[in-house]
Amino acid sequence: MEVANRIVVVTGGASGIGRAMCERFAAEGARHVVVADLNGDGAAKVAAAIGGTSRRVDVGVEKDIVELIDATESGIGPIDLFCSNAGISIGRELDEPDEVWDAIWRVNTMAHVWAARHLVPRMVGRGGGYLLNTASAAGLLSQIGSVTYAVTKHAAVALAEWIAITHGRQGIKVSVLCPQAVRTAMTADGPGVAAVDGMIEPEQAADAVVEALREEWFLVLPHPEVAEYIRRKTSDYDRWLHGMRRLQQRFREESQ
């Protein structure tokens, strides 16, 4: 898929990876980029800089996502590429209150569900479309130090897989972005163990997205090392778990 002449929506577009994607899509010649974010002022600034439009959206609320889709398709045109990119990182241990679990679940997982629920039937009806869901390498491996993040990102990857399997023959293409540490507000207080292979800039993640869309790859891996970690995990799960426990212990000792 080439982004040129496409109508694109990006959630979480006011900063970080979302902002970088908006800027890159505009540079690639997208027909129109809709910048959606809970930070409405930030979204407006990005949209003004790239000649797009903005909308304040809370992706943790299904109604907001429906209104984003409806407003875009009625006012601009059919969405060719929907980037469900917004995410949060809250909670660490099993004993987090249900309110924390619910909040991160709605943003990191259900936002992808709601976007697909309301877009896939439309896209199938007009012959196809593309969904790009931002998950994390944590969704393929795990997240040492945050069970809430690990679980919700695993679910995001599983959803993307299911959509690709179930609707792939109906013209629905899916990619899932799974980086390790990226220099964003989420990593401002320290990237933790996710930076084991280095911190990349948001623009590097956006470069990987454009390449993956062009080749229509399912996995978007800005950190190529992740592919090898997946192979190790699936070839010997118990050995991989042992290695992750050692990594966890090393991280805890270095953090003290």
C-alpha positions in Angstrom: 0.0 0.0 0.0 1.3 3.4 -0.9 0.1 6.2 1.3 0.0 8.8 -1.5 -3.5 10.0 -2.3 -5.0 8.1 0.7 -7.2 9.3 3.4 -5.6 8.5 6.7 -6.6 8.8 10.4 -4.1 8.6 13.2 -5.1 8.4 16.9 -2.6 9.6 19.4 -1.4 11.9 16.6 -0.5 15.0 18.7 2.9 13.6 19.9 5.4 10.8 19.8 5.0 8.0 17.2 1.5 9.3 16.2 2.9 12.8 15.4 5.8 11.3 13.4 3.4 9.1 11.4 1.2 12.1 10.6 4.2 14.1 9.4 5.5 11.2 7.4 2.2 10.3 5.8 1.8 14.0 4.7 5.3 13.9 3.2 4.4 10.7 1.3 1.6 12.6 -0.3 -1.5 11.5 1.6 -4.6 13.0 0.3 -5.7 14.0 3.8 -4.5 13.2 7.3 -6.8 13.4 10.3 -4.9 14.0 13.5 -6.9 12.7 16.5 -5.9 13.0 20.1 -7.1 13.5 23.6 -4.9 16.6 23.5 -7.0 18.6 21.1 -4.7 21.6 21.0 -1.7 19.4 20.2 -3.6 17.7 17.5 -4.6 21.0 16.0 -0.9 22.1 15.9 0.2 19.0 14.1 -2.7 19.2 11.7 -2.0 22.9 10.9 1.7 22.0 10.2 0.9 19.3 7.7 -2.3 20.7 6.1 -4.6 18.1 7.7 -7.5 18.4 10.1 -7.8 17.6 13.8 -10.3 16.2 16.2 -10.2 15.8 20.0 -10.9 12.1 20.7 -10.8 10.0 23.8 -10.1 6.5 22.4 -11.2 5.0 25.7 -14.8 5.9 24.8 -16.4 4.0 21.9 -18.7 6.9 21.1 -15.7 9.2 20.4 -14.2 6.6 17.9 -17.5 6.2 16.1 -17.9 10.0 15.8 -14.3 10.3 14.5 -15.0 7.7 11.8 -18.4 9.2 10.9 -17.1 12.7 10.7 -14.1 11.7 8.6 -16.1 9.7 6.1 -19.0 12.2 5.8 -16.8 15.3 5.6 -13.7 14.1 3.9 -14.2 10.7 2.3 -13.8 7.0 2.9 -10.9 6.1 5.2 -8.2 4.1 3.4 -5.9 3.7 6.4 -6.9 3.9 10.1 -3.9 4.0 12.5 -5.2 3.0 16.0 -2.1 4.3 17.7 -3.0 5.9 21.0 -1.9 4.0 24.1 -1.1 4.4 27.8 1.1 2.8 30.4 -0.4 2.7 33.8 -0.3 0.0 36.5 2.5 -2.5 37.4 1.4 -5.4 39.6 -1.4 -7.9 39.8 -3.1 -6.1 42.7 -3.8 -2.9 40.7 -7.4 -1.9 41.3 -10.0 -2.7 38.7 -10.2 0.9 37.8 -6.6 0.9 36.5 -7.1 -2.4 34.6 -10.3 -1.0 33.1 -8.6 2.3 32.0 -5.6 0.6 30.3 -7.8 -2.1 28.8 -10.1 0.4 27.2 -7.3 2.5 25.6 -4.7 -0.2 24.7 -7.1 -2.9 23.6 -10.8 -1.9 23.2 -9.9 1.2 21.2 -8.6 -1.2 18.5 -11.8 -3.3 18.8 -14.1 -0.3 18.5 -12.2 1.0 15.4 -12.4 -2.4 13.7 -16.0 -2.9 14.7 -17.2 0.2 13.0 -14.7 0.3 10.1 -14.3 -3.3 8.9 -17.9 -3.7 7.6 -17.6 -0.4 5.7 -14.2 -1.3 4.3 -15.4 -4.8 3.2 -18.4 -3.2 1.6 -16.2 -1.0 -0.6 -13.7 -3.6 -1.5 -11.0 -3.2 1.2 -9.0 -1.0 3.6 -6.1 -1.0 5.9 -5.8 -1.1 9.7 -2.5 -0.3 11.5 -2.7 -1.0 15.2 0.1 0.1 17.5 0.9 -2.5 20.1 4.4 -3.1 21.4 7.2 -5.6 21.5 5.6 -6.3 24.9 2.7 -7.7 23.0 4.9 -10.3 21.4 7.3 -11.0 24.3 6.3 -9.5 27.6 6.8 -6.4 29.7 9.0 -6.8 32.7 7.6 -4.6 35.5 4.0 -4.1 34.2 1.5 -6.8 34.0 -1.2 -4.4 32.8 0.8 -3.3 29.8 1.9 -6.8 28.9 -1.6 -8.2 29.0 -3.3 -5.4 27.1 -0.6 -5.3 24.4 -0.8 -9.1 23.9 -4.5 -8.7 23.4 -3.9 -5.9 20.8 -1.7 -8.3 18.8 -4.2 -11.1 19.1 -6.9 -8.9 17.8 -4.8 -7.8 14.8 -4.0 -11.5 14.0 -7.7 -12.4 14.2 -8.8 -9.6 11.9 -6.1 -10.5 9.4 -7.1 -14.2 9.4 -10.8 -13.6 9.3 -11.1 -10.7 7.0 -7.9 -10.9 4.9 -9.8 -12.5 1.9 -12.3 -9.6 2.0 -9.6 -7.0 1.3 -8.9 -6.0 4.8 -5.1 -5.6 5.4 -3.7 -5.4 8.9 -0.3 -4.4 10.3 0.7 -4.2 13.9 3.5 -1.9 15.1 5.6 -3.5 17.8 8.6 -1.4 18.8 10.7 -1.6 21.9 11.8 1.7 23.5 10.9 4.9 21.6 11.7 8.4 22.7 8.2 9.6 23.6 6.4 11.0 26.7 5.8 7.4 27.8 9.5 6.8 28.2 10.4 10.3 29.6 10.9 8.9 33.1 13.1 6.2 31.8 12.5 3.4 29.2 13.3 0.6 31.6 14.2 -2.8 30.3 12.6 -2.0 26.9 15.7 -0.1 26.0 17.9 -3.2 26.1 18.4 -2.8 22.3 18.6 1.0 22.4 16.1 3.9 22.2 14.9 5.0 18.8 13.3 8.2 17.7 9.6 8.4 16.7 10.6 9.2 13.1 12.4 5.8 12.9 9.2 4.1 13.9 7.3 6.0 11.3 9.9 5.0 8.7 9.3 1.4 9.6 5.6 1.8 9.3 5.8 3.3 5.8 8.1 0.4 4.7 5.7 -2.2 6.2 2.7 -0.7 4.6 4.4 -0.6 1.2 5.3 -4.3 1.6 2.0 -5.1 3.4 3.9 -6.9 6.3 1.8 -7.9 9.3 4.6 -7.2 11.8 6.2 -3.8 11.9 9.4 -4.2 13.9 11.5 -1.0 14.2 13.8 -3.0 16.4 14.7 -5.9 14.2 16.1 -7.9 17.2 12.5 -8.6 18.2 12.1 -11.1 15.4 15.0 -13.1 16.8 13.5 -12.9 20.3 10.2 -14.3 19.0 12.0 -17.2 17.3 13.8 -18.0 20.6 10.5 -17.8 22.5 8.6 -20.2 20.3 11.5 -22.6 19.8 11.9 -23.3 23.5 9.4 -21.6 25.7 10.8 -22.8 29.1 14.3 -21.6 28.2 12.9 -18.2 27.1 11.0 -17.9 30.4 14.2 -18.7 32.3 16.1 -16.0 30.3 13.3 -13.5 31.0 13.5 -14.2 34.7 17.3 -13.5 34.6 16.7 -10.3 32.7 14.1 -9.2 35.3 16.5 -9.9 38.1 19.3 -8.0 36.4 17.0 -5.0 35.8 15.9 -5.0 39.4 19.5 -5.1 40.6 20.6 -2.3 38.3 17.6 -0.2 39.4 18.4 -0.3 43.1 
